[in-house]
Amino acid sequence: QVHLVESGGGLVQAGGSLRLSCAASGSVFSIKAMGWYRQAPGKQRELVAAITSGGSTNYADAVRGRFTISRDNTKNTLYLQMNSLKPEDTAVYYCNAGPALPTNYWGQGTQVTVSS
C-alpha cells in the first residue's frame, strides 16, 4: 500500500502561481512513476504531468511550459510548480504513484481555484 497526501492548493488570481506537494509513505519502494492528475467539475480526471524515478517527465499540452513537475526521492515527495495559472486550470488535483501510472493509489486531492 502507498499512502499519498497532497497539499498546497488554494485560490489564486489568473497569472499567479502555486506549488503543490505530495508526500508518499508506506510501500514507497514500489514507486517508480509519480504523477499529477486533475479533475474539473463535470469532466473526467486527466493526467497533468508525470515523472519517472530517473527524472524523465511528461506534460499535458495544456500545461507544458507553465507547469514543472519534480520529485525528491530522499523525501518521497512529489511537487508541481504551477505558473501563469489560468481559470481553466481550476480543478481538484490528485497525486498518483506506483510501478506505472495510473495506479489505485490516490491522494485525497487538493483544490486549485483560479479566478479571472
C-alpha positions in Angstrom: 0.0 0.0 0.0 1.1 3.5 -0.8 -0.4 6.4 1.1 -0.3 9.8 -0.6 -1.1 13.2 0.9 -1.4 16.3 -1.2 -1.0 19.9 0.0 -0.6 23.4 -1.4 -3.8 24.1 -3.2 -5.8 27.3 -2.8 -7.3 30.3 -4.5 -5.2 32.4 -6.8 -5.7 35.1 -9.5 -5.1 34.4 -13.1 -1.4 34.7 -13.9 -0.4 33.7 -10.4 1.5 30.7 -9.1 1.0 27.8 -6.7 3.2 24.9 -5.7 1.6 21.5 -4.9 3.3 18.9 -2.8 2.5 15.2 -2.4 4.1 13.2 0.4 4.3 9.4 -0.1 4.5 6.8 2.7 4.1 3.1 3.0 5.4 0.8 0.3 7.5 3.6 -1.3 10.0 1.0 -2.6 7.4 0.1 -5.2 7.2 3.6 -6.6 8.8 4.1 -10.0 6.5 6.7 -11.6 4.7 9.6 -9.9 2.2 12.0 -11.4 -0.4 14.7 -11.0 -3.9 14.4 -12.3 -6.7 16.9 -12.2 -10.5 16.7 -12.4 -12.7 19.7 -13.1 -16.4 19.7 -12.4 -18.3 17.6 -15.0 -15.1 16.4 -16.6 -13.0 13.3 -16.5 -9.8 13.0 -14.5 -6.8 13.8 -16.7 -3.1 13.4 -16.5 -1.3 16.8 -16.0 2.3 15.7 -15.6 4.3 12.6 -14.7 7.9 11.8 -13.7 9.9 8.6 -13.6 12.3 7.6 -10.9 15.1 8.6 -13.3 13.6 12.1 -13.8 12.0 11.8 -17.2 9.0 14.0 -17.5 5.8 14.2 -19.5 3.3 17.0 -19.6 -0.2 17.5 -21.0 -0.2 20.0 -23.9 -2.4 22.4 -21.9 0.2 22.9 -19.2 3.5 22.4 -21.0 5.7 25.5 -20.5 3.7 26.7 -17.4 3.9 23.7 -15.0 7.0 21.9 -13.7 6.9 18.5 -12.1 9.8 17.4 -9.8 10.4 14.8 -7.1 12.7 14.4 -4.1 13.3 10.7 -3.8 15.1 11.2 -0.5 11.9 12.6 1.0 9.5 10.5 -1.1 7.8 13.8 -2.1 6.4 15.0 -5.5 6.0 18.6 -6.4 4.1 20.6 -9.1 5.1 24.2 -9.6 2.3 25.9 -11.5 3.0 29.3 -13.0 0.9 31.6 -15.3 -2.3 29.9 -14.0 -5.5 30.2 -16.0 -9.1 29.9 -14.9 -9.3 26.6 -16.9 -6.7 25.2 -14.5 -9.3 25.2 -11.8 -9.8 21.6 -10.6 -9.1 19.2 -7.8 -5.5 18.0 -8.2 -4.6 14.4 -7.3 -1.3 12.7 -6.8 -0.7 9.1 -8.1 2.2 6.8 -7.7 3.4 3.3 -8.3 5.2 1.0 -10.7 3.4 2.7 -13.6 0.6 5.2 -13.9 -2.2 5.3 -13.1 -2.4 3.0 -10.1 -5.1 2.5 -7.5 -3.1 4.7 -5.1 -4.6 8.2 -5.0 -4.3 11.1 -2.5 -7.4 12.9 -1.2 -6.9 15.7 -3.7 -6.3 19.4 -3.2 -8.5 22.1 -4.7 -6.9 24.7 -7.0 -9.2 27.6 -7.9 -8.0 30.3 -10.4 -10.1 33.4 -10.6 -10.3 35.6 -13.7 
